[in-house]
Amino acid sequence: MVLYVCPSGTSFGGLPAPIAHPCGRAAKALDDAGHRYEVKQVKGGLAKVWTLPKRAEDRAEVERLSGQRSVPILLLDGGEVITGSGAIVRWAKEHAPQPSA
């Protein structure tokens, strides 16, 4: 599976909820649940006004997969896409990998 994140990557996910970065929060939940995943960083961001002219181009793959340009999104191995940190956190907890025997 692939976690698409902004240029901040998987940082700041362990901070308290109101200030935790959404991409980092999603990655931390996947890590805490024991999931293995690839991280794909995409350029652009709403707070970085200078990136707006190229945002559509930089996030074309994210938009094709999810119908939106916002990250984080999680692309599951079967092709299903989960959008937003809250949904990814819930999915990670509900689908924790089972330990090998």
Summary of the structure (lengths in Angstrom):
residues: 101
radius of gyration: 13.6
end to end distance: 22.6
largest distance: 51.2
contacts: 287
relative contact order: 0.23
helix: 39%
strand: 14%
